[in-house]
């Protein structure tokens, strides 16, 4: 049974920071490329960042220089440090495998950035 539990979201003023965490179970976490995704109201879900099992990272252009993705294979956790937040970052954030993407979505965590 795959379980993905996101946490750490909240309400923050523009320019502030948040740290999101994802606890994964039911997958071989250490062998999986993992990603953070987000979905804003009225928009499609998009990939924010991903990280390979070895620690290589990729970022969407919109978050480069502001967000940092990391993982702890020993604890099966995925993190996203978000700095210099903008109102356009407002969305529900999800973690999941990437390349390939699985259908096992968690409930996500809401991030709201006020102007």
Residue, then its C-alpha position, 0 to 999 in steps of 0.5 A: x500500500x503506497x502512502x504519501x503524506x505531505x506536511x509543512x504548508x501554511x499561510x505566508x507573506x510574499x518574501x517569506x519561507x516555508x519548508x515542506x516535507x513528505x513521508x513515503x511508504x509502500x515504495x522503494x524510496x531509495x531507488x526512486x526519482x522523487x518530485x514535488x508537484x503543485x496545482x493552483x486553482x484553475x490550473x494543471x498540476x505541474x512539476x516543481x522540482x525532482x531529485x534522483x536517487x543519487x541526489x541530482x536535481x532539476x527545477x522548473x524555471x519559475x522556482x530556480x534559485x528560490x527552492x531547494x529539493x532534498x531527500x533522506x533515503x534512510x528516513x524515506x523523506x523528501x523535503x522542499x525548502x521554499x524561499x522568497x515566496x511569491x503569490x504565484x507560488x500559491x497552490x496545493x503541493x504534492x510529492x510523488x515519484x517522477x520519471x515515471x510518475x505514478x498514480x499514487x497521489x497523497x492529499x497534498x499540503x496547501x501553500x498560500x502566499x499573500x501579497 
